Structures are given as structure tokens and as C-alpha cells.
């Protein structure tokens, strides 16, 4: 039994060392490997990672970057019977890996096992809102996706063709779960901490803009496009909340726009009505979140996602099971060989 831990990274020089060290510690006593799947980092991520006995692979082109391409990049170089997906800003708990392996061994219809993800950076508005929603304790038991990573059975992945759709910039975990469940596989989540997630330290609005630039915001439209003609289309339409939020936002904006042409006889009344409709969602969300800042941010996210969802649906697609152009920066065997040569030198 071999475990491959795939660490996905893009410019994670602040976090990558502890992520790698926690992965190596989790593999003690197991036959395993750590693979850093780097999306062409421009900082010291690869340099720092090169000091550890791990394999480092990197995308050939920056245009291939995406949440779906990074896991698949690592997967195409992996050899483990079990695959753990870990973000470069996460620290893996050693005892979780042991528990997840035992759970998979006990039930051969389980495709993957996840755990509790603890968000450590709550200064960011988005992470604070997420923590307030789920209190960092997602319900244990069967689930439709393993958000934030988990341990997968290779045999299950091979049965659905590939690990993650390289075309997706978000929702890659849900899309994988939908393909697995369509073939009768199950996913479950343990009531046990799996990772600490340190996340971004930049402001929430800058993070939102970065997600537009990186393509992350197009994810809902992309997964809807990917599911067209597939047996899990209804599953996607039913469970990807962003799709419904985007449709509601579009309807809301169209309603506001339609009020303007019909208010020429009473322009002031029309303006007041339009402004009221625009401000109403902010008021509702602010009351729900008990914070004007969180409420305003939530509506800003909705507006951005609605626009990007439409664009994402019409983005061109590549074959999701194709080879991702990439290169091996360093293999674990090379570093082990260098260390042996160094230790063999005479004093």
C-alpha cells in the first residue's frame, strides 16, 4: 500500500515548508511519496521545496493554471494506491492520514475520505464569513464532495478516467465527486481535524479581484458547461449554489434595469425604487451576517460571480483526460542520491 501526497502550490513561499514537513511526517511508517505540483510559481516556492526529498513537477505554461489542472498535474506523476490532495497553505495532521486509510480499508465502496478543515486566518472577510457559516465543524458522514482535499482511492479515480478536470478553475472537488457518485462510489467526512488552513493574508476585495484574474470566479459556469450531456448534469444544477445565486443576481439586475424605462413620468420615484432594489440585498445580508462589512462583501461577490459565471460557461474546453504539458523539476530520487553522495565524502 502506497500513499501519494500531492501538494498544489502557486507562490506559497510563506507556507510551503511546513506543508511539506507535515506531509513527510504523516508518511512516517508508510510507503509513500510527496509530489509538489507547482503552477509556475514566481517566488521561492520551488527553491524552498527543493531542499526536501520530494518530487517537484511544474506546468509548462502559465495558461494551464487552474484549480483543476494542479491536482491532475500531480496525479499524472503519482504512483500511490491512495492519493491525498493538499493545498500548499495547509498543514496535514499525521493521525488523520492513518484514520483515513483505515476507513478506506474498511469499506471498499468508499472512493475518498475527508476531515475537518480549520481556517487559521480569520482576518480576511471571506474566511471569517465562512467560519461563521459552518463554525469549522462540517457534518461528519457521507458527502457529495471533499472540499479542501482528502484521501482518494486510486482504483476509484481510474474508474472515472482522471482525477480533476483541467478546464475547471473552481468546483473541481464537486465535479470529481459527481463523477464518482454517478458510478456508485461514495465519499465520507470524518469528525476529525485533517488540516490547518492558513489561507491568504491579503484583503478580501483584493482576493476577489485575484480570483477574477486567475479564472477562479468562472468556475460555476465552467462546471455547468462540463456537465452538459453527462449523467451528473442534474446533480451539478441542483447542488452548485453559485449557479442559482448567479441566476438570481441576473434577474435582480434585469428588474432594476426594466424599472428605468417605465419611470420617465415619475423619474424621482423610479430612481428611489431602483436604488431601494439595489440596496435591499445589502441590507438583508448585513442583518443576516450581523455586519455591514460582511453583508456588503457578500453582495459584491454575488455581482462578480454572476458576470463571471456567464463568461465561464462559454470558455473553450480541452479534453479533460489529456496529458498536461509539464516538466519534472526534481525527483525525490535525485535529492536522495545527492544526499548520499554528500554524506559519503571523506571528512
VENURDA-V261330 format. One record per helix or strand of 3 or more residues. SS is the DSSP state (alpha for helix, beta for strand). FROM is the first residue (numbers start at 1). TO is the last residue. Records with the same first field share a line. If there is no record, write none. Layout:
SS->FROM-TO + FROM-TO
This chain:
beta->2-9 + 31-38 + 55-59 + 82-87 + 90-92 + 110-119 + 141-143 + 151-153 + 186-197 + 326-330
alpha->16-26 + 45-49 + 62-64 + 67-75 + 94-106 + 125-134 + 154-159 + 172-182 + 204-214 + 216-227 + 233-239 + 241-261 + 267-289 + 292-313 + 332-343
